[in-house]
Amino acid sequence: MMDQRLLEILICPKCRSDVRSTDDWVICDECCLKYPVRDGIPIMLIDEAEPLEECGEQ
Ligand SMILES: [Zn+2]
């Protein structure tokens, strides 16, 4: 479980929007990208991000 206070200061490194989290990912709905969370640490790197499958409506 990620620290909620940590999530509050996180932004997407690509678009600088606020992000939301699931158990294993930090998600940017603006970019349709998900960033991995490893050992409770969000890896906010564009190179590490993966495309978000359920976000194809644009
Ligand atoms: Zn973004």
PDB file of the backbone (N, CA, C, O) and the ligand in Angstrom, with CONECT records:
HET     ZN  A 101       1
ATOM      1  N   MET A   1       0.841  -1.201   0.000  1.00  0.00           N
ATOM      2  CA  MET A   1       0.000   0.000   0.000  1.00  0.00           C
ATOM      3  C   MET A   1       0.876   1.251   0.000  1.00  0.00           C
ATOM      4  O   MET A   1       1.817   1.368   0.785  1.00  0.00           O
ATOM      5  N   MET A   2       0.556   2.154  -0.870  1.00  0.00           N
ATOM      6  CA  MET A   2       1.380   3.344  -0.983  1.00  0.00           C
ATOM      7  C   MET A   2       0.923   4.425  -0.009  1.00  0.00           C
ATOM      8  O   MET A   2      -0.262   4.528   0.310  1.00  0.00           O
ATOM      9  N   ASP A   3       1.834   5.196   0.440  1.00  0.00           N
ATOM     10  CA  ASP A   3       1.549   6.306   1.339  1.00  0.00           C
ATOM     11  C   ASP A   3       0.723   7.362   0.604  1.00  0.00           C
ATOM     12  O   ASP A   3       1.137   7.869  -0.438  1.00  0.00           O
ATOM     13  N   GLN A   4      -0.439   7.685   1.150  1.00  0.00           N
ATOM     14  CA  GLN A   4      -1.302   8.669   0.478  1.00  0.00           C
ATOM     15  C   GLN A   4      -0.629  10.042   0.383  1.00  0.00           C
ATOM     16  O   GLN A   4      -0.817  10.769  -0.593  1.00  0.00           O
ATOM     17  N   ARG A   5       0.145  10.380   1.394  1.00  0.00           N
ATOM     18  CA  ARG A   5       0.814  11.689   1.346  1.00  0.00           C
ATOM     19  C   ARG A   5       1.845  11.729   0.231  1.00  0.00           C
ATOM     20  O   ARG A   5       2.067  12.768  -0.390  1.00  0.00           O
ATOM     21  N   LEU A   6       2.476  10.578  -0.015  1.00  0.00           N
ATOM     22  CA  LEU A   6       3.429  10.506  -1.120  1.00  0.00           C
ATOM     23  C   LEU A   6       2.691  10.702  -2.443  1.00  0.00           C
ATOM     24  O   LEU A   6       3.165  11.411  -3.331  1.00  0.00           O
ATOM     25  N   LEU A   7       1.541  10.072  -2.561  1.00  0.00           N
ATOM     26  CA  LEU A   7       0.783  10.190  -3.803  1.00  0.00           C
ATOM     27  C   LEU A   7       0.379  11.640  -4.062  1.00  0.00           C
ATOM     28  O   LEU A   7       0.347  12.082  -5.210  1.00  0.00           O
ATOM     29  N   GLU A   8       0.076  12.364  -3.017  1.00  0.00           N
ATOM     30  CA  GLU A   8      -0.380  13.742  -3.187  1.00  0.00           C
ATOM     31  C   GLU A   8       0.674  14.633  -3.819  1.00  0.00           C
ATOM     32  O   GLU A   8       0.333  15.609  -4.486  1.00  0.00           O
ATOM     33  N   ILE A   9       1.943  14.319  -3.623  1.00  0.00           N
ATOM     34  CA  ILE A   9       2.983  15.163  -4.194  1.00  0.00           C
ATOM     35  C   ILE A   9       3.467  14.650  -5.538  1.00  0.00           C
ATOM     36  O   ILE A   9       4.280  15.302  -6.193  1.00  0.00           O
ATOM     37  N   LEU A  10       2.977  13.490  -5.956  1.00  0.00           N
ATOM     38  CA  LEU A  10       3.406  12.938  -7.237  1.00  0.00           C
ATOM     39  C   LEU A  10       2.674  13.618  -8.382  1.00  0.00           C
ATOM     40  O   LEU A  10       1.478  13.897  -8.293  1.00  0.00           O
ATOM     41  N   ILE A  11       3.389  13.874  -9.432  1.00  0.00           N
ATOM     42  CA  ILE A  11       2.777  14.310 -10.679  1.00  0.00           C
ATOM     43  C   ILE A  11       3.391  13.494 -11.813  1.00  0.00           C
ATOM     44  O   ILE A  11       4.471  12.920 -11.677  1.00  0.00           O
ATOM     45  N   CYS A  12       2.687  13.458 -12.910  1.00  0.00           N
ATOM     46  CA  CYS A  12       3.205  12.783 -14.092  1.00  0.00           C
ATOM     47  C   CYS A  12       4.414  13.547 -14.621  1.00  0.00           C
ATOM     48  O   CYS A  12       4.331  14.759 -14.825  1.00  0.00           O
ATOM     49  N   PRO A  13       5.545  12.859 -14.850  1.00  0.00           N
ATOM     50  CA  PRO A  13       6.736  13.558 -15.350  1.00  0.00           C
ATOM     51  C   PRO A  13       6.593  14.020 -16.794  1.00  0.00           C
ATOM     52  O   PRO A  13       7.377  14.839 -17.274  1.00  0.00           O
ATOM     53  N   LYS A  14       5.595  13.492 -17.477  1.00  0.00           N
ATOM     54  CA  LYS A  14       5.419  13.837 -18.884  1.00  0.00           C
ATOM     55  C   LYS A  14       4.537  15.066 -19.056  1.00  0.00           C
ATOM     56  O   LYS A  14       4.899  16.001 -19.770  1.00  0.00           O
ATOM     57  N   CYS A  15       3.357  15.062 -18.386  1.00  0.00           N
ATOM     58  CA  CYS A  15       2.400  16.150 -18.596  1.00  0.00           C
ATOM     59  C   CYS A  15       2.189  17.005 -17.352  1.00  0.00           C
ATOM     60  O   CYS A  15       1.502  18.025 -17.412  1.00  0.00           O
ATOM     61  N   ARG A  16       2.773  16.600 -16.227  1.00  0.00           N
ATOM     62  CA  ARG A  16       2.683  17.357 -14.981  1.00  0.00           C
ATOM     63  C   ARG A  16       1.277  17.388 -14.407  1.00  0.00           C
ATOM     64  O   ARG A  16       0.947  18.276 -13.621  1.00  0.00           O
ATOM     65  N   SER A  17       0.454  16.435 -14.790  1.00  0.00           N
ATOM     66  CA  SER A  17      -0.871  16.326 -14.198  1.00  0.00           C
ATOM     67  C   SER A  17      -0.804  15.525 -12.909  1.00  0.00           C
ATOM     68  O   SER A  17       0.162  14.806 -12.650  1.00  0.00           O
ATOM     69  N   ASP A  18      -1.855  15.666 -12.106  1.00  0.00           N
ATOM     70  CA  ASP A  18      -2.000  14.801 -10.942  1.00  0.00           C
ATOM     71  C   ASP A  18      -2.203  13.373 -11.409  1.00  0.00           C
ATOM     72  O   ASP A  18      -2.723  13.139 -12.500  1.00  0.00           O
ATOM     73  N   VAL A  19      -1.799  12.427 -10.594  1.00  0.00           N
ATOM     74  CA  VAL A  19      -1.925  11.020 -10.926  1.00  0.00           C
ATOM     75  C   VAL A  19      -2.772  10.321  -9.864  1.00  0.00           C
ATOM     76  O   VAL A  19      -3.000  10.849  -8.775  1.00  0.00           O
ATOM     77  N   ARG A  20      -3.231   9.116 -10.214  1.00  0.00           N
ATOM     78  CA  ARG A  20      -3.935   8.293  -9.236  1.00  0.00           C
ATOM     79  C   ARG A  20      -3.206   6.968  -9.129  1.00  0.00           C
ATOM     80  O   ARG A  20      -2.367   6.650  -9.971  1.00  0.00           O
ATOM     81  N   SER A  21      -3.516   6.198  -8.107  1.00  0.00           N
ATOM     82  CA  SER A  21      -2.774   4.962  -7.916  1.00  0.00           C
ATOM     83  C   SER A  21      -3.707   3.772  -7.784  1.00  0.00           C
ATOM     84  O   SER A  21      -4.835   3.892  -7.307  1.00  0.00           O
ATOM     85  N   THR A  22      -3.213   2.627  -8.215  1.00  0.00           N
ATOM     86  CA  THR A  22      -3.811   1.344  -7.885  1.00  0.00           C
ATOM     87  C   THR A  22      -2.805   0.623  -7.004  1.00  0.00           C
ATOM     88  O   THR A  22      -1.833   1.236  -6.562  1.00  0.00           O
ATOM     89  N   ASP A  23      -3.008  -0.650  -6.738  1.00  0.00           N
ATOM     90  CA  ASP A  23      -2.077  -1.378  -5.872  1.00  0.00           C
ATOM     91  C   ASP A  23      -0.670  -1.423  -6.442  1.00  0.00           C
ATOM     92  O   ASP A  23       0.308  -1.309  -5.703  1.00  0.00           O
ATOM     93  N   ASP A  24      -0.565  -1.589  -7.754  1.00  0.00           N
ATOM     94  CA  ASP A  24       0.738  -1.829  -8.371  1.00  0.00           C
ATOM     95  C   ASP A  24       1.189  -0.740  -9.332  1.00  0.00           C
ATOM     96  O   ASP A  24       2.299  -0.799  -9.863  1.00  0.00           O
ATOM     97  N   TRP A  25       0.341   0.247  -9.558  1.00  0.00           N
ATOM     98  CA  TRP A  25       0.657   1.238 -10.585  1.00  0.00           C
ATOM     99  C   TRP A  25       0.265   2.635 -10.133  1.00  0.00           C
ATOM    100  O   TRP A  25      -0.657   2.817  -9.338  1.00  0.00           O
ATOM    101  N   VAL A  26       0.987   3.613 -10.659  1.00  0.00           N
ATOM    102  CA  VAL A  26       0.553   5.004 -10.589  1.00  0.00           C
ATOM    103  C   VAL A  26       0.108   5.374 -11.997  1.00  0.00           C
ATOM    104  O   VAL A  26       0.851   5.189 -12.961  1.00  0.00           O
ATOM    105  N   ILE A  27      -1.099   5.893 -12.106  1.00  0.00           N
ATOM    106  CA  ILE A  27      -1.718   6.059 -13.414  1.00  0.00           C
ATOM    107  C   ILE A  27      -1.907   7.524 -13.741  1.00  0.00           C
ATOM    108  O   ILE A  27      -2.392   8.303 -12.920  1.00  0.00           O
ATOM    109  N   CYS A  28      -1.510   7.895 -14.972  1.00  0.00           N
ATOM    110  CA  CYS A  28      -1.812   9.217 -15.513  1.00  0.00           C
ATOM    111  C   CYS A  28      -2.876   9.060 -16.586  1.00  0.00           C
ATOM    112  O   CYS A  28      -2.621   8.493 -17.649  1.00  0.00           O
ATOM    113  N   ASP A  29      -4.072   9.567 -16.300  1.00  0.00           N
ATOM    114  CA  ASP A  29      -5.150   9.462 -17.285  1.00  0.00           C
ATOM    115  C   ASP A  29      -4.937  10.408 -18.454  1.00  0.00           C
ATOM    116  O   ASP A  29      -5.466  10.171 -19.540  1.00  0.00           O
ATOM    117  N   GLU A  30      -4.184  11.458 -18.255  1.00  0.00           N
ATOM    118  CA  GLU A  30      -3.926  12.409 -19.336  1.00  0.00           C
ATOM    119  C   GLU A  30      -3.078  11.770 -20.438  1.00  0.00           C
ATOM    120  O   GLU A  30      -3.364  11.932 -21.624  1.00  0.00           O
ATOM    121  N   CYS A  31      -2.053  11.059 -20.043  1.00  0.00           N
ATOM    122  CA  CYS A  31      -1.133  10.445 -21.003  1.00  0.00           C
ATOM    123  C   CYS A  31      -1.520   9.010 -21.347  1.00  0.00           C
ATOM    124  O   CYS A  31      -0.954   8.431 -22.274  1.00  0.00           O
ATOM    125  N   CYS A  32      -2.474   8.424 -20.618  1.00  0.00           N
ATOM    126  CA  CYS A  32      -2.773   7.002 -20.767  1.00  0.00           C
ATOM    127  C   CYS A  32      -1.522   6.165 -20.511  1.00  0.00           C
ATOM    128  O   CYS A  32      -1.224   5.229 -21.253  1.00  0.00           O
ATOM    129  N   LEU A  33      -0.805   6.511 -19.462  1.00  0.00           N
ATOM    130  CA  LEU A  33       0.387   5.766 -19.083  1.00  0.00           C
ATOM    131  C   LEU A  33       0.245   5.290 -17.642  1.00  0.00           C
ATOM    132  O   LEU A  33      -0.439   5.909 -16.826  1.00  0.00           O
ATOM    133  N   LYS A  34       0.909   4.172 -17.351  1.00  0.00           N
ATOM    134  CA  LYS A  34       0.972   3.702 -15.973  1.00  0.00           C
ATOM    135  C   LYS A  34       2.430   3.509 -15.585  1.00  0.00           C
ATOM    136  O   LYS A  34       3.232   2.954 -16.336  1.00  0.00           O
ATOM    137  N   TYR A  35       2.740   3.981 -14.397  1.00  0.00           N
ATOM    138  CA  TYR A  35       4.101   3.908 -13.868  1.00  0.00           C
ATOM    139  C   TYR A  35       4.167   2.813 -12.811  1.00  0.00           C
ATOM    140  O   TYR A  35       3.275   2.716 -11.968  1.00  0.00           O
ATOM    141  N   PRO A  36       5.202   1.994 -12.843  1.00  0.00           N
ATOM    142  CA  PRO A  36       5.268   0.883 -11.886  1.00  0.00           C
ATOM    143  C   PRO A  36       5.545   1.346 -10.468  1.00  0.00           C
ATOM    144  O   PRO A  36       6.178   2.378 -10.246  1.00  0.00           O
ATOM    145  N   VAL A  37       5.059   0.562  -9.507  1.00  0.00           N
ATOM    146  CA  VAL A  37       5.376   0.766  -8.087  1.00  0.00           C
ATOM    147  C   VAL A  37       6.152  -0.456  -7.632  1.00  0.00           C
ATOM    148  O   VAL A  37       5.650  -1.578  -7.685  1.00  0.00           O
ATOM    149  N   ARG A  38       7.374  -0.230  -7.187  1.00  0.00           N
ATOM    150  CA  ARG A  38       8.233  -1.336  -6.762  1.00  0.00           C
ATOM    151  C   ARG A  38       8.586  -1.166  -5.298  1.00  0.00           C
ATOM    152  O   ARG A  38       9.155  -0.149  -4.901  1.00  0.00           O
ATOM    153  N   ASP A  39       8.245  -2.167  -4.495  1.00  0.00           N
ATOM    154  CA  ASP A  39       8.500  -2.121  -3.055  1.00  0.00           C
ATOM    155  C   ASP A  39       7.918  -0.855  -2.434  1.00  0.00           C
ATOM    156  O   ASP A  39       8.508  -0.263  -1.530  1.00  0.00           O
ATOM    157  N   GLY A  40       6.750  -0.452  -2.934  1.00  0.00           N
ATOM    158  CA  GLY A  40       6.086   0.720  -2.382  1.00  0.00           C
ATOM    159  C   GLY A  40       6.615   2.042  -2.891  1.00  0.00           C
ATOM    160  O   GLY A  40       6.152   3.103  -2.471  1.00  0.00           O
ATOM    161  N   ILE A  41       7.588   1.988  -3.798  1.00  0.00           N
ATOM    162  CA  ILE A  41       8.182   3.213  -4.333  1.00  0.00           C
ATOM    163  C   ILE A  41       7.709   3.410  -5.769  1.00  0.00           C
ATOM    164  O   ILE A  41       8.009   2.582  -6.629  1.00  0.00           O
ATOM    165  N   PRO A  42       6.982   4.479  -6.046  1.00  0.00           N
ATOM    166  CA  PRO A  42       6.564   4.719  -7.430  1.00  0.00           C
ATOM    167  C   PRO A  42       7.745   5.139  -8.302  1.00  0.00           C
ATOM    168  O   PRO A  42       8.527   6.018  -7.938  1.00  0.00           O
ATOM    169  N   ILE A  43       7.854   4.495  -9.454  1.00  0.00           N
ATOM    170  CA  ILE A  43       8.949   4.789 -10.391  1.00  0.00           C
ATOM    171  C   ILE A  43       8.413   5.762 -11.430  1.00  0.00           C
ATOM    172  O   ILE A  43       7.867   5.352 -12.455  1.00  0.00           O
ATOM    173  N   MET A  44       8.569   7.042 -11.162  1.00  0.00           N
ATOM    174  CA  MET A  44       7.974   8.063 -12.023  1.00  0.00           C
ATOM    175  C   MET A  44       8.936   8.452 -13.136  1.00  0.00           C
ATOM    176  O   MET A  44       9.437   9.575 -13.185  1.00  0.00           O
ATOM    177  N   LEU A  45       9.181   7.505 -14.022  1.00  0.00           N
ATOM    178  CA  LEU A  45      10.077   7.723 -15.153  1.00  0.00           C
ATOM    179  C   LEU A  45       9.337   7.365 -16.435  1.00  0.00           C
ATOM    180  O   LEU A  45       8.724   6.301 -16.528  1.00  0.00           O
ATOM    181  N   ILE A  46       9.395   8.245 -17.412  1.00  0.00           N
ATOM    182  CA  ILE A  46       8.702   7.989 -18.676  1.00  0.00           C
ATOM    183  C   ILE A  46       9.230   6.709 -19.317  1.00  0.00           C
ATOM    184  O   ILE A  46       8.470   5.959 -19.931  1.00  0.00           O
ATOM    185  N   ASP A  47      10.516   6.463 -19.176  1.00  0.00           N
ATOM    186  CA  ASP A  47      11.107   5.255 -19.757  1.00  0.00           C
ATOM    187  C   ASP A  47      10.554   3.974 -19.143  1.00  0.00           C
ATOM    188  O   ASP A  47      10.557   2.924 -19.786  1.00  0.00           O
ATOM    189  N   GLU A  48      10.078   4.057 -17.899  1.00  0.00           N
ATOM    190  CA  GLU A  48       9.569   2.876 -17.199  1.00  0.00           C
ATOM    191  C   GLU A  48       8.063   2.721 -17.377  1.00  0.00           C
ATOM    192  O   GLU A  48       7.509   1.679 -17.023  1.00  0.00           O
ATOM    193  N   ALA A  49       7.407   3.708 -17.902  1.00  0.00           N
ATOM    194  CA  ALA A  49       5.954   3.693 -18.006  1.00  0.00           C
ATOM    195  C   ALA A  49       5.494   2.739 -19.090  1.00  0.00           C
ATOM    196  O   ALA A  49       6.206   2.479 -20.061  1.00  0.00           O
ATOM    197  N   GLU A  50       4.286   2.222 -18.903  1.00  0.00           N
ATOM    198  CA  GLU A  50       3.670   1.350 -19.901  1.00  0.00           C
ATOM    199  C   GLU A  50       2.340   1.947 -20.315  1.00  0.00           C
ATOM    200  O   GLU A  50       1.713   2.665 -19.535  1.00  0.00           O
ATOM    201  N   PRO A  51       1.894   1.657 -21.547  1.00  0.00           N
ATOM    202  CA  PRO A  51       0.613   2.199 -21.994  1.00  0.00           C
ATOM    203  C   PRO A  51      -0.542   1.608 -21.203  1.00  0.00           C
ATOM    204  O   PRO A  51      -0.498   0.460 -20.760  1.00  0.00           O
ATOM    205  N   LEU A  52      -1.565   2.413 -21.039  1.00  0.00           N
ATOM    206  CA  LEU A  52      -2.739   2.023 -20.279  1.00  0.00           C
ATOM    207  C   LEU A  52      -3.788   1.490 -21.256  1.00  0.00           C
ATOM    208  O   LEU A  52      -4.335   2.236 -22.068  1.00  0.00           O
ATOM    209  N   GLU A  53      -4.058   0.179 -21.163  1.00  0.00           N
ATOM    210  CA  GLU A  53      -4.913  -0.454 -22.168  1.00  0.00           C
ATOM    211  C   GLU A  53      -6.323   0.138 -22.191  1.00  0.00           C
ATOM    212  O   GLU A  53      -6.891   0.381 -23.256  1.00  0.00           O
ATOM    213  N   GLU A  54      -6.879   0.367 -20.992  1.00  0.00           N
ATOM    214  CA  GLU A  54      -8.281   0.760 -20.924  1.00  0.00           C
ATOM    215  C   GLU A  54      -8.510   2.232 -21.196  1.00  0.00           C
ATOM    216  O   GLU A  54      -9.556   2.780 -20.849  1.00  0.00           O
ATOM    217  N   CYS A  55      -7.534   2.869 -21.814  1.00  0.00           N
ATOM    218  CA  CYS A  55      -7.635   4.304 -22.044  1.00  0.00           C
ATOM    219  C   CYS A  55      -7.444   4.582 -23.536  1.00  0.00           C
ATOM    220  O   CYS A  55      -6.439   5.170 -23.934  1.00  0.00           O
ATOM    221  N   GLY A  56      -8.385   4.172 -24.342  1.00  0.00           N
ATOM    222  CA  GLY A  56      -8.219   4.366 -25.770  1.00  0.00           C
ATOM    223  C   GLY A  56      -9.316   5.177 -26.427  1.00  0.00           C
ATOM    224  O   GLY A  56      -9.643   4.960 -27.594  1.00  0.00           O
ATOM    225  N   GLU A  57      -9.882   6.107 -25.684  1.00  0.00           N
ATOM    226  CA  GLU A  57     -11.088   6.790 -26.151  1.00  0.00           C
ATOM    227  C   GLU A  57     -10.813   8.119 -26.825  1.00  0.00           C
ATOM    228  O   GLU A  57     -11.757   8.824 -27.183  1.00  0.00           O
ATOM    229  N   GLN A  58      -9.561   8.485 -27.009  1.00  0.00           N
ATOM    230  CA  GLN A  58      -9.297   9.826 -27.508  1.00  0.00           C
ATOM    231  C   GLN A  58      -9.327   9.911 -29.025  1.00  0.00           C
ATOM    232  O   GLN A  58      -9.122  10.986 -29.588  1.00  0.00           O
TER     233      GLN A  58
HETATM  234 ZN    ZN A 101       0.747  12.451 -17.895  1.00  0.00          ZN2+
END
